[in-house]
């Protein structure tokens, strides 16, 4: 399997956060394909079955981060994603 580019992982994570997802967890694990689509996206025309799971997380319940190859990337502030315990 080819490696998924960092930019694809980050843009997919941001799309998920902007898309109105809500969770009571401080971690969100999501799949990404090489084309940058989520496996379960209705809009995705997925012709490939390869992908990888990634996990983004929050420490302060507002700012979301993701670690890719030992480097942490700031995804931005999304205060409405984390809904509490």
N, C-alpha and C positions, 0 to 999 in steps of 0.2 A: 504494500500500500504506500502511495506517495504521501509525503508530509503536507498537511494543510497549512497554507501561508498564515502567518500571524495576523495580517490585515484582515483576512477572511474570518478568522475566529473572533477578532475584536468587533468587526462590523456586524456579525451575526449576533453576538452577545448584546450589543447596543440596540439592535433591532428588536430583540426580545424584550429588553427593558423599556424601550419606547412604546412597544406594542400594547401596553396596559396590563402586563402580567402582575399578579399580586401573590404574595407568599407570606407565611408565618415562619419561614425558615431563613436563616442567615446565609445559606448556601443554595445556589440553583445549579443543578447539573443538567446539561442540555447537549444534544447531538448536533454536529456540524458535518456537512459533506464537503467534498473538494470544491463544489460550486458555491458554497456558502449558504446553502439552504438547510433549514431544519428538516430532519427526516419526516416529521409529521405535519409540515406546512401544507395547507390545502392549495396554496398558490404555486408550490414548487413542482416543477416538471422534472422529477428526479429520474434520471436514466441510469444512475449508478447506485450501487448498494453499499459502497464503502463510505465510512465516515469515522468520526471519533467523538467520544464524550469529553466535554470540558466542564469545569466548575468555576463559577464566579461566586464571589462572596462579599459580604459587607461587615465592617467592624462597628460602625457607628449608626447603622440602620438607614443611612441615606446615600453614602458614597459607595459605589460598587467597584470591585477590583477583580482582576483575573491574573493568574500566574501562568506564564507560558515559557517553558525552557528556563526555569529559575529566574525569570524576570517578571516583575509585577507591573501591570498596566492599569492605569486609572480609566475606568469606563465612563465615569461621570457621576453626577448627583441625581438620584432618582428617589425622592423622599416618599413617593406613594407606592413603591414596590413592596417594601417590608411592612406588613400589617400588624406585627406584634406577636407575642408568644401565645 
